[in-house]
């Protein structure tokens, strides 16, 4: 079936979208037109289709001007989205260089009321840099582009809050001025700051913040009806101009997979949902968050995997990269070794990144594509998607047709296998083993502050039960297989929520939230706790929350254990 992938079909899609819908900003007429185009394509393949409309809290970056007052010079800039707009005549800030903009970068630096200069990267992502800067008292942030000597500026959004805000988290959107500049300009300003000179900049940055209607093509490819489960396959439709590798190539891959699978629908035991996310770039995963909020019950009961397709077919990529939930990592690696055995493989556990809005609910996920080597990205100062990403240089010349076809073939194969597998190919052995080892490390380091015995005992029990059930999966009847699949789905729902998020299962962590990089995010604040006086107010507040977090993990493990016991009893009947 993967031989049916048409390179020409995808290139035609990319060219049409780039020519007719070049600036697909969420809520714009161009985005609306692109959504209608995708909707019609989905209808041609015989899917059940609806072009959903809903409101997102959006932002349109309009205008910026940056003048360095001493030494006097004007530098090119672009306004970030979701910022506090300056006065029309501009505002003056002292500029302070803070490197990558993580918490450590602010040690012994007072940025209150000042504008910080940060280097663009995913460590942490830009919205988290802005959140940290605002928390530290900064009034503005200037983002120096990645890459090298390319005179381009990345478009950026600083909203931070994942999805549409609520009364509870609206105040978490940074009230901060934000602009982007070229790397060359940023390096000059960095040097002035490091020389100890007082650098002042006059900045005008204009952007609005408003609720706007966006459009999200949504389609269901019905399989043969033998299962009520489904796969969720998505790519974001909205894009900065011209948005070829972010994300017309991903849209083309998704449509091509839809075209081919629609011809094989009677072979598919599971349905496949195709959704083209809107509000990805500016509204911070608003479309995927809206989808999980408004389809919670169906997702919770029936979704077995989420595949996010983004930036496929990028030129100069040399190896294949998989980011997947640990329980699907082995399955995904096996797939790539079969389809693209000649490529070097880089595989890792998936973190909460672009449009991964399903970790609270606990849906297992895969995202994969050809990628750059480590050396290439280091040379480009962290440009994981190419120095042209989110710039006006992201044109059709940045697409590699061979890589596009390879990406599409590999993803088509993994989706077909998931849609036809009798038993869901989850394997939790490594995930639970690593989880238990991480808890042991936390217990060794912070055992004087909390007793972890109950958590360690519960993990040991769950590890034994889940491994025992997984070892018995061969030779199951169709009815037993359905029961097994229900059990492993439940394990994924529970364990993903307590290992990959800090927010509760119905909410979302802010984009790039620093605590999510900790081995067990719910225990990240132990690092703060040990630096405090046990008699202090702050110690008591943090300790209370950490106890609740441990209870949350224990509760999830108890649910898994109880279901494992019931499964063993039922399966022996």
C-alpha positions, 0 to 999 in steps of 0.5 A: 500500500505504501507504494501508492504514495504519490509524490506529484500529488503532494507537491501539487497540494503544496503548490496550490496551498502556497499560491492560493492561501499564502498567509493562513493566520488563524481567523483570517480570510486566507485561513477560512479559504484554506479550510474550505479547500481542505474540506472539499478535498476530504469530501472527494475521498468519501469521508464524513466531513464538517468544517467546524467553527469556534472562537479562539483567543487570538492575536494579530501582530501588526507593526513594530519598530526598534531603534537603539538609542546608544549607539544610535541605529535602527534595526529590523524587527517584527512584532510578536503575537499576544503582547502588551502593545506599546504606545503608538509613539513607542516606549524606551527600555533598558536592554538586558541579555539573558541568554536562553531565557531559562530561570538560571539565566536570571541569577543575580540579574534584576530585569524589573521594568526592563526588556530582556534579550533572549536567544530563540530555542526550544530550551525553553520554548519562546512562550516559556521564555516570555512567561519566565521574563514576565515572572521576573518583572521584565516589561519586554522581551526581544527574541534574537533569531536562531540560525547564523548569518541569515537576515531573517526574523521568526514570527513568534507568539508569546501567549503561553497559556495552552488553548483558550484561556479561562478565568483561572488562567487568563492572568497567566498570559504575560503582559509583556512587550515582544519583538523579534530581530535577526540573529545578526542584530541580536548578536550586536546587541548581545555584545554591547550588553556583555561589554557592560554598556547600558543599552537602551532601545525605543520599541514600538510593537503593535498587536491586538488580542481578541476572540475570533472565529476560526475553522477546523476541517474535521473528517471521519474515515469509517472502517469496516465496523469491527471495532468502536476504536479510532485513530486521530490523525492531525496536522495544523492548517494555520501558518505564517506566510508562506508556511511551506514546511510549517505546515503545507507539507504536513497538510499534503502528507495528511491528505495523501494518507487520507486519500490512500486509506480511503481506498482501503477502508474495508481493511481498517478495523478502526476508524480514522479521524482526520483533523486540521488544527487551527490556532496552532501558531498564535493561539497556542494549540487552541484547535487541538485543545478545543477538540479534546474539550468538546470530544472528551467522552469519545476520546476517553472511551475510544481513541487509541492513538494520536498522530500529529503530522508537522513539517514533513519533507524538509530539505537537508534532513538526513535521519529519521526522528521518532517522538512517541509515548514510551508504550508505542516507542518500540512499535514505531521504531520497528515500523521505521526499520521496516520502511526506511531501513537505510536511515539512521534512527533517533527515537525518544520519549515524547514530551508536551510540545506542539499540539500535544493536547492529549496528555491530560486525558492520556491518549498515547501519541506518535509524531515522526519525520525526517530530521536534521543531525545533531551537528546541523542543529548545533551549527544553526544554534538550535534551529530544529526545523531549519533557520527558515522556520516561521520566516518569509523564507519558508518557501517551496524550495525548502521542501525535499520531495524525496524526504516528503515521500519517505515521511509519508510512506513511513507514517502511512505504514504505522497508521495502517498497522495501528488501524488493523492490529488485533491487539494494541501494540502498547508495551508499558514495561520500559515506561513503568520501569523508568518511572519506578527508577525515577521515583527511587532517585527522588526518594533517595534525594528528598526522603528526609522531606517526604515518605515515598514508601507507599508510592514505591510499593504501589509501583512495584505492584503495578509493574508486576501486574501489567507485565504479567498481563502483557506476557499473556496476550498471545493467542487471545480470542477476539473477545479476549483481545477487546478486553485486553485492549480496554485494559491497556487503554486504561493504563495509558489514560492513568499513567500518562496523566501522572508522568507527563503533566502537572495540570489536572487531566481536564486542563493544560500546562502552559507551553514549554512549562519548565517543570515538564522537563523534570523526570517526574513533573509532579515532583519538580518542586522538591528542588525548590523545597530543599532550599527553604527553611522548613519553618517558612510559609513557602516551605509549607505551601510547597510541601502541601502541594507535593503531598497532594501530587503524590496522592494523585500518582498513588490514586492512578496506580490504584486504579490500574491495580484494581483493573488489573485484578479484575482483568485477571479474574475475567480473563480466566473465566 
